[in-house]
Amino acid sequence: MSSFLQRLRYYFLILFDRQTPWPVKLILTVGLLYILIPVDFIADTIPLFGWLDDLAIASFIVALAVRLVPQEVMSRVKRKVFGAK
């Protein structure tokens, strides 16, 4: 499985884990909606800049959400996705 697909599965499992706090689920959902809904701070028609704002905001949202996830949830999901380590 590619690294991108593994990471996607990792975040998906965190989002739907019963022990993930609801604020984290809300943050991840808002981040996903931001990427999917075509309303941007900087239009995607401007080459490079339009995509960079999407990337920066999505990266910030994921980093924030992952910091708020309980360690036990992260460990369990990491073992499930990446194997026992």
Secondary structure, DSSP 8 states (H G I E B T S, - for coil): --HHHHHHHHHHHHHH-TTS-HHHHHHHHHHHHHHHS---SS-TTSTTHHHHHHHHHHHHHHHHHHHHS-HHHHHHHHHHHH---
